[in-house]
């Protein structure tokens, strides 16, 4: 990878202090930088006040536009060896341009999580229908996301559960997939004991619908039960992009405290005795729960929250989907020090056994090396991808050119 150029096309600019997705993107950037690559990050999105300073890390930045041929010129000049698409939406917009103007570049899709799975779970929550394989196979969003996976040379899948779904239900060739969970740093030293830690915490980006839903569940069902048992305990709610409706939930009499964005999420999580995460839908890995393990703060969550994290190991706390059971387990874990200490040990074991960054980095590097050896042979075995790329390129190309011409006339 030394001296190779890696181009990231971001859905947004990385905000590691705002979301797990931002942390994930920064981990990938560091992975390539540490291999000696030149990294360029581009995005059509506007930069917010929380955006990470990429320039300070030697990463070049490039603002790009949708439906604008200026990107083609940029691509021709840059000639990257690898292009990383941040979620399927960016592959849909820019994939055909990369295939046309940098055809030899390896195309990598970072899925973040399977959006169609999250979407179907959210719809199921609102209705009564169960999520069957048939439902997923008929999902319009699944067709879009799977098409992006096929058009790329390899897709990064963050959860083993999603790897299994893609291979067994959608029959995606394993050669097109690479399991790459969060690349976590070594566990930080915890400075707080059971007695020093106090209160409960929830943290999550409020643009992300599952987080808003979880806070509503805490407010309406879970926290009232906990508060009856622990009237002095407080629940601290943190999260980027909190709107007025979020702040309206703040109630000091109920010890339900909403703060908004946390400058240092690890510090606030480390001070809490318990992380509460009653997530009712979602996909991928939940960064807040892994960060809680690093901070040695046990958590109570749902089956959706724990999905893909603990494997066959005991959770660092409790997993309950029923709000009543969830609340009572939270109280028990808050009060019983021995149980709490065991939960901390469980979290350490999960981090050590399942999230050893060196193991996953080596696997990723090996995958890239194998594909790079003969990328044409790799693509030849992916006929569906070639077919989709050819068809999509024609459709997207002329639609994009039409939009570009239309914009010129405005």
C-alpha positions in Angstrom: 0.0 0.0 0.0 3.0 2.3 0.2 2.5 5.4 -2.0 -0.8 4.1 -3.3 -3.7 6.5 -3.4 -6.9 5.7 -1.6 -9.9 7.9 -2.4 -12.8 7.9 0.1 -16.2 9.1 -1.1 -18.1 10.0 2.1 -21.8 10.3 2.6 -20.8 12.9 5.2 -17.6 14.2 6.6 -16.3 12.1 9.5 -17.6 13.1 12.9 -16.1 10.5 15.4 -17.5 12.5 18.4 -21.0 12.4 16.9 -21.5 8.8 15.8 -20.1 5.3 15.6 -20.2 5.7 11.8 -17.8 8.6 12.1 -15.4 6.6 14.3 -15.6 3.7 11.8 -14.6 5.9 8.9 -11.7 7.3 10.9 -10.6 3.7 11.7 -10.5 2.9 8.0 -8.6 6.1 7.1 -6.0 5.2 9.8 -5.7 1.7 8.5 -4.7 2.9 5.1 -2.5 5.7 6.4 -0.6 3.2 8.6 0.1 1.1 5.5 1.9 4.1 3.9 -0.9 5.1 1.6 -1.8 8.6 0.4 -5.4 9.2 1.5 -7.9 11.6 0.0 -11.3 12.1 1.5 -14.1 13.6 -0.6 -17.8 14.3 0.1 -20.7 16.2 -1.4 -21.9 17.0 2.1 -21.4 20.3 4.0 -19.0 20.2 6.9 -20.4 20.7 10.3 -18.8 22.1 13.4 -18.1 18.6 14.7 -16.2 17.4 11.7 -12.8 15.8 12.4 -9.7 17.7 11.3 -8.4 15.4 8.6 -5.8 17.8 7.3 -4.0 17.6 10.7 -3.5 13.8 10.0 -2.1 14.3 6.5 -5.4 13.5 4.7 -6.3 15.6 1.7 -9.8 16.9 1.5 -11.9 17.5 -1.6 -15.4 18.9 -1.9 -17.3 17.2 -4.7 -20.7 17.7 -6.3 -23.5 15.3 -7.3 -24.3 15.1 -11.0 -21.3 17.2 -12.0 -18.6 16.1 -14.5 -16.0 18.0 -12.5 -15.7 14.8 -10.5 -14.6 13.0 -13.6 -11.7 15.4 -14.1 -10.7 15.1 -10.5 -10.7 11.3 -10.8 -8.7 11.3 -14.0 -6.0 13.5 -12.3 -6.0 11.5 -9.1 -6.0 8.0 -10.6 -6.5 6.2 -7.2 -5.7 2.6 -6.8 -8.6 2.1 -4.4 -11.9 3.9 -4.0 -13.9 3.4 -0.8 -17.6 4.2 -1.0 -19.2 5.3 2.3 -22.5 3.4 2.1 -24.5 2.3 -1.0 -25.8 5.8 -1.7 -22.4 7.0 -2.6 -21.7 4.0 -4.8 -25.0 4.7 -6.6 -24.0 8.3 -7.3 -20.3 7.9 -8.1 -19.7 4.2 -8.8 -20.3 4.5 -12.6 -17.9 7.5 -12.8 -15.2 5.5 -11.0 -15.7 2.5 -13.2 -15.5 4.7 -16.3 -12.6 7.0 -15.4 -10.6 4.9 -13.0 -11.4 1.4 -14.2 -8.4 -0.3 -12.6 -9.2 1.1 -9.2 -10.4 -1.5 -6.6 -14.0 -0.5 -5.6 -14.7 -1.1 -1.9 -18.2 -0.6 -0.3 -18.2 0.2 3.4 -21.8 -0.8 4.2 -21.7 0.6 7.8 -24.7 -1.6 8.4 -27.4 -3.2 6.2 -29.8 -0.3 5.7 -32.5 -2.6 4.3 -32.4 -4.7 7.5 -32.7 -1.7 9.7 -35.6 -0.3 7.5 -37.6 -3.6 7.6 -37.2 -3.8 11.4 -38.5 -0.3 11.8 -41.5 -1.1 9.6 -42.1 -4.3 11.5 -42.2 -2.3 14.8 -44.8 0.0 13.4 -46.9 -2.9 12.1 -47.5 -6.5 13.2 -45.8 -8.5 10.4 -42.7 -10.5 11.3 -39.6 -10.1 9.3 -39.2 -13.2 7.2 -36.6 -14.0 4.6 -39.3 -13.5 2.0 -39.9 -9.9 3.3 -36.2 -9.2 3.0 -35.9 -10.7 -0.4 -38.7 -8.5 -1.7 -37.4 -5.3 -0.1 -36.8 -2.6 -2.7 -34.1 -1.2 -0.5 -32.4 -4.6 -0.3 -32.3 -4.7 -4.1 -30.6 -1.4 -4.2 -28.1 -2.3 -1.5 -27.3 -5.7 -2.9 -26.8 -4.2 -6.4 -24.1 -1.9 -4.9 -22.5 -4.9 -3.2 -22.4 -6.8 -6.5 -21.0 -3.8 -8.4 -18.1 -3.5 -6.0 -15.0 -5.7 -5.8 -15.5 -6.2 -2.0 -17.9 -5.0 0.6 -17.0 -4.5 4.3 -19.6 -6.1 6.6 -19.5 -5.0 10.2 -21.5 -7.8 11.8 -21.3 -11.6 11.6 -25.1 -11.7 11.6 -25.2 -9.6 8.4 -22.5 -11.7 6.9 -24.6 -14.8 7.5 -27.7 -13.1 6.1 -26.0 -12.1 2.9 -24.4 -15.5 2.3 -27.2 -17.8 3.3 -30.4 -15.8 2.4 -29.1 -13.6 -0.5 -26.5 -16.2 -1.7 -23.8 -13.6 -2.1 -20.4 -15.1 -3.0 -18.1 -14.9 0.1 -15.3 -13.5 -2.1 -17.3 -10.3 -2.4 -17.6 -9.9 1.4 -15.1 -9.1 4.1 -16.1 -9.2 7.8 -14.5 -6.1 9.4 -16.0 -5.0 12.7 -14.9 -1.9 14.6 -11.1 -1.7 14.8 -11.0 -0.8 18.5 -7.9 0.5 20.3 -6.5 -1.4 23.3 -8.8 -1.1 26.3 -8.3 2.1 28.2 -7.5 2.0 31.9 -10.6 2.6 34.0 -10.2 5.1 36.8 -13.6 4.5 38.5 -14.7 1.7 40.8 -18.3 0.5 41.4 -18.7 3.0 44.3 -17.2 5.9 42.3 -19.5 5.3 39.3 -23.1 6.5 39.6 -26.3 7.0 37.6 -27.4 5.7 34.2 -26.5 6.9 30.8 -27.7 6.8 27.2 -25.8 8.2 24.3 -26.5 8.3 20.5 -26.7 10.5 17.5 -30.3 11.7 17.2 -30.3 11.8 13.4 -30.3 8.0 13.7 -34.0 7.0 14.2 -33.3 4.0 16.5 -31.7 6.3 19.1 -34.7 8.7 19.2 -37.0 5.7 19.6 -34.8 4.3 22.4 -35.0 7.6 24.3 -38.7 7.6 24.0 -38.8 4.1 25.3 -36.7 5.2 28.3 -38.9 8.2 29.0 -42.3 6.5 28.7 -41.8 2.9 30.0 -38.3 2.0 31.3 -37.2 5.0 33.4 -40.5 5.4 35.4 -40.0 1.8 36.6 -36.4 2.3 37.5 -37.1 5.5 39.3 -39.6 3.9 41.6 -36.9 1.6 42.8 -34.0 4.1 42.7 -35.5 7.6 43.3 -32.1 9.3 43.7 -30.6 7.8 40.5 -30.3 10.0 37.4 -30.5 9.2 33.7 -28.1 11.3 31.6 -29.0 11.5 27.9 -26.2 12.6 25.5 -26.2 12.7 21.7 -25.3 14.9 18.7 -27.9 16.7 16.7 -30.5 16.9 19.5 -33.4 18.9 18.4 -36.1 20.8 20.4 -38.2 17.6 20.7 -35.3 15.9 22.4 -34.6 18.7 24.8 -38.3 18.9 25.6 -37.9 15.5 27.3 -35.6 17.0 29.9 -37.2 16.9 33.4 -35.1 17.5 36.5 -37.9 16.4 38.8 -37.8 13.0 37.1 -34.0 13.0 37.1 -34.3 12.6 33.3 -31.5 14.9 32.1 -30.9 15.7 28.4 -27.5 17.3 27.6 -27.1 16.9 23.8 -23.6 16.5 22.2 -20.8 15.1 24.4 -17.4 16.5 23.6 -15.8 13.3 25.0 -18.2 10.4 25.0 -15.7 8.0 26.7 -15.4 10.3 29.7 -19.1 10.6 30.3 -19.7 6.9 29.8 -16.9 6.0 32.2 -18.5 8.0 35.0 -21.8 6.2 34.7 -22.5 2.9 36.5 -24.9 1.5 33.9 -25.5 2.1 30.1 -29.1 1.7 29.1 -29.8 1.0 25.4 -33.4 -0.2 24.8 -33.0 -0.3 21.0 -36.0 -1.7 19.3 -34.7 -1.7 15.8 -31.5 -1.1 13.9 -28.6 -3.1 12.3 -24.9 -3.4 12.4 -22.9 -3.0 15.6 -23.8 -0.5 18.3 -20.7 1.7 19.0 -22.2 2.9 22.2 -22.2 -0.6 23.7 -18.7 -1.4 22.7 -17.5 1.9 24.1 -19.3 1.1 27.3 -17.3 -2.1 27.5 -14.1 -0.2 27.0 -15.1 2.2 29.7 -15.9 -0.8 32.0 -19.5 0.4 32.2 -21.9 -2.6 32.1 -25.0 -2.3 29.9 -28.6 -3.4 29.7 -29.8 -3.7 26.1 -32.1 -5.6 23.8 -31.4 -8.5 21.4 -31.1 -5.9 18.6 -28.6 -3.9 20.6 -26.4 -6.9 21.4 -26.6 -8.4 17.9 -23.2 -9.3 16.4 -21.2 -8.2 19.5 -20.9 -11.0 22.1 -21.2 -14.1 19.9 -21.2 -17.1 22.3 -19.9 -15.1 25.2 -21.9 -13.8 28.1 -23.1 -10.2 27.8 -21.6 -7.5 30.0 -24.9 -7.0 31.8 -28.3 -8.1 30.6 -30.3 -8.5 27.4 -34.1 -8.1 27.6 -36.6 -7.0 25.0 -39.5 -6.7 27.5 -39.5 -3.2 29.1 -40.5 -4.5 32.5 -37.7 -7.1 32.6 -35.3 -4.6 31.1 -36.0 -2.1 34.0 -35.8 -4.6 36.8 -32.6 -6.0 35.4 -31.2 -2.5 35.3 -32.0 -1.9 39.0 -30.5 -5.3 40.0 -27.2 -4.6 38.1 -27.1 -1.1 39.6 -27.3 -2.3 43.2 -25.4 -5.6 43.2 -21.6 -5.0 43.1 -20.6 -8.6 42.6 -22.9 -9.0 39.6 -21.7 -5.7 38.3 -18.0 -6.8 38.6 -18.8 -10.0 36.7 -20.4 -7.9 33.9 -17.3 -5.8 33.6 -15.2 -9.0 33.2 -17.6 -10.3 30.6 -17.1 -7.1 28.6 -13.4 -7.4 28.8 -13.6 -10.9 27.5 -15.8 -9.9 24.6 -13.3 -7.1 23.6 -10.3 -9.4 23.8 -11.8 -12.4 22.1 -13.9 -10.8 19.4 -12.5 -7.3 18.7 -8.7 -7.8 18.5 -7.9 -5.1 16.0 -4.7 -6.7 14.9 -6.5 -9.9 13.8 -9.2 -8.0 11.8 -6.6 -5.7 10.2 -4.5 -8.6 9.0 -7.6 -10.3 7.5 -8.6 -7.1 5.7 -5.0 -6.6 4.4 -4.9 -10.2 3.1 -8.3 -9.8 1.4 -7.0 -6.6 -0.4 -3.8 -8.4 -1.4 -5.6 -11.3 -2.9 -7.9 -9.1 -5.0 -5.1 -6.9 -6.1 -3.0 -9.8 -7.4 -5.5 -10.2 -10.3 -8.4 -7.9 -10.1 -9.6 -8.8 -13.6 -9.8 -12.5 -12.7 -11.7 -11.5 -9.5 -14.2 -9.5 -11.6 -14.6 -12.2 -14.2 -16.0 -14.5 -11.5 -18.6 -11.8 -10.5 -20.8 -11.9 -13.7 -23.8 -10.5 -11.8 -21.7 -7.5 -10.8 -20.4 -6.9 -14.3 -24.0 -7.1 -15.7 -25.4 -4.7 -13.1 -22.5 -2.3 -13.6 -23.0 -2.2 -17.3 -26.8 -1.6 -17.0 -26.5 0.9 -14.1 -23.7 2.8 -15.8 -25.8 3.5 -18.8 -28.9 4.5 -16.8 -27.1 6.5 -14.2 -24.7 8.1 -16.7 -27.4 9.6 -18.9 -29.7 10.6 -16.0 -26.8 12.4 -14.3 -25.8 14.2 -17.5 -29.4 15.2 -18.0 -29.5 16.6 -14.5 -26.2 18.4 -15.0 -27.4 20.1 -18.2 -30.7 21.0 -16.5 -28.8 22.6 -13.6 -26.7 24.7 -16.0 -29.9 26.3 -17.3 -31.1 27.3 -13.9 
